[in-house]
Amino acid sequence: MTDSQEARGDVVTSYKNAPTRTITAGGVTFAYRDLGPRSGTPVVFITHLAAVLDNWDPRVVDGIAAKRRVITFDNRGVGASTGSTPRTIQAMAKDAVTFIRALGLEHVDIHGFSMGGMIAQVIVQTDPQLVRKLILSGTGPAGGEGIKNVTVLSHLDTVRALFTLQDPKQFLFFTRTANGRRAGKEFLARLKERTHGRDKAISLISYSNQLKAIHRWGLEKPHDLSVVKQPVLVANGESDRMVPTKNSHDLARRLPNSELVIYPDAGHGGIFQFHDQFVETALEFLER
């Protein structure tokens, strides 16, 4: 398929070919990609630790963008966005709201994965009128069990990956079973499908600031999630080592209007391993 076929009129239908755009607000130039139909409530994707635009699984983005407008972005100081990366989840949430409002959006759905799910939880509490529905995947609440250990785990698995010449995400996102290993390799291959206009990698200083923010989140007092009235879909793999799966159960229990999906023989990247099922569930949830 050529790029001109991909862009029907002005509507881009494939993440691989979505141009990277920029918008400046609050002293920050945010890099973002925007695809899918223009009708309905847009879905803003907020990404994980160390991730840039190219770390979203194109099957998940394209799957949702088949029916909904999807916007992915680099938060302050990350990838091609300017500024310095904050050291708290709350400041990251404020930046994300600045970006969303700069696009002229008054009502959005949010899909937050991992650290992005922490940011999404803050947004729905500070700016509830902005959010229609939430998808929280591979994430946990403030003060959630094991979240403060993300730094240690990330360092250990990065070293482990260096020694075995593998990507740390193979260890951090997927189980060590045959299914998990295969799913990890397939996921990492999909992340390379975009060959032009790729994003800048995250800087070490930004990565370090993000780790500090997640660590602080893990040490925070639990938030009162009963105030969140929006419908929430919580998803994870059954064996998440990064943000232990019991945090997903905890979120679902504490959010008054939630539903929970747990994928078998899957880890932190369960939504990428089971991308077909996740997209179907997410679209059904968003279109209700």
HUTARA-V626658 format. One record per pair of residues at least 6 apart in sequence whose ideal C-beta (glycine too) atoms are under 7 Angstrom apart, sorted by the first residue. I is the first residue (numbers start at 1). J is the second residue. If there is no record, write none. Layout:
BEGIN
i->(I I)
j->(J J)
END
This chain:
BEGIN
i->(3 6 6 6 6 11 11 12 12 13 13 14 15 15 15 15 15 15 16 16 16 18 18 18 19 20 20 20 20 20 20 21 21 22 22 22 23 23 23 23 25 25 25 26 27 28 28 28 28 28 29 29 30 30 30 30 31 31 31 31 31 31 31 32 32 32 33 33 34 35 35 36 36 36 36 37 38 40 40 41 41 41 41 42 42 42 42 43 43 43 43 43 43 43 44 44 44 44 45 45 45 45 45 46 46 46 46 46 46 47 47 47 47 48 48 48 48 49 49 49 49 49 50 50 50 52 52 52 52 52 52 52 53 53 53 53 54 54 54 54 55 56 57 57 57 57 58 58 59 59 60 60 60 60 60 61 61 63 63 64 64 64 64 67 67 68 73 74 74 74 75 75 75 75 76 76 76 76 77 77 77 77 78 78 78 79 79 79 80 80 85 85 85 86 86 86 86 87 87 87 88 88 89 89 89 89 89 90 92 92 93 93 93 93 96 96 97 97 97 100 100 107 107 108 108 108 109 109 109 110 110 110 110 111 112 112 112 112 113 113 113 114 114 114 114 114 115 115 117 117 117 117 118 118 120 120 121 123 123 124 124 124 124 125 125 125 131 132 133 133 133 134 134 135 135 135 136 136 136 137 137 137 138 138 138 138 138 138 139 140 140 140 140 140 141 141 141 141 141 141 141 142 142 142 142 143 143 143 143 144 144 144 145 145 145 146 147 147 147 147 147 148 148 148 150 150 150 151 151 153 153 154 154 157 157 157 158 160 161 161 161 161 167 169 169 170 170 172 172 173 173 173 173 173 174 174 174 174 174 174 174 175 175 175 175 177 179 180 180 183 187 187 225 225 226 226 228 229 229 230 231 232 232 232 233 233 233 233 234 234 234 234 234 235 235 235 235 236 236 236 236 237 237 237 237 237 237 237 237 238 238 238 238 238 239 239 239 240 240 241 241 242 243 245 248 248 249 252 252 261 263 263 263 266 266 271)
j->(17 12 13 14 17 37 38 18 35 35 65 62 33 35 56 58 61 62 58 193 194 33 34 35 197 31 33 53 80 197 199 32 34 29 30 31 30 32 102 103 98 99 102 98 83 76 81 82 83 95 81 82 73 74 81 99 53 73 74 79 80 81 199 71 72 73 53 72 71 65 70 65 68 69 70 69 69 68 69 107 108 109 132 69 71 105 108 64 68 69 70 109 111 286 71 100 108 110 56 70 71 72 111 96 110 112 116 119 120 55 56 113 116 113 114 115 116 114 115 154 210 214 202 207 210 74 78 79 199 200 201 202 72 74 79 199 191 194 198 199 191 72 187 190 272 275 190 193 190 275 271 272 275 278 279 70 72 275 279 70 279 282 283 283 287 286 99 80 81 199 81 92 95 96 83 85 86 95 83 84 85 206 85 202 206 199 200 202 199 200 206 209 210 92 95 209 213 209 212 213 213 216 118 119 122 213 217 122 119 213 119 122 123 126 119 123 123 127 130 108 130 130 132 130 131 132 132 133 286 120 123 131 134 135 119 120 136 139 137 138 139 138 139 242 243 268 210 214 136 137 138 139 139 217 134 136 141 130 131 131 134 228 230 223 227 228 230 230 230 231 286 230 232 233 235 282 232 234 251 235 236 271 236 240 243 268 270 271 243 147 243 247 250 251 222 223 225 247 250 251 254 217 220 222 223 218 220 221 222 218 247 250 244 246 247 244 214 217 218 243 247 215 218 219 211 214 242 211 215 241 242 172 211 168 171 172 168 171 167 168 170 171 188 184 188 184 188 242 268 184 267 268 269 272 180 181 183 184 267 269 273 239 265 266 267 265 265 265 267 273 269 272 254 255 254 256 255 256 257 257 257 255 257 258 259 261 282 285 248 251 252 258 260 261 270 271 278 245 248 262 270 245 263 266 267 268 269 270 273 245 262 263 264 266 245 266 267 267 268 267 268 268 268 262 260 262 260 258 260 281 270 273 274 273 274 278)
END
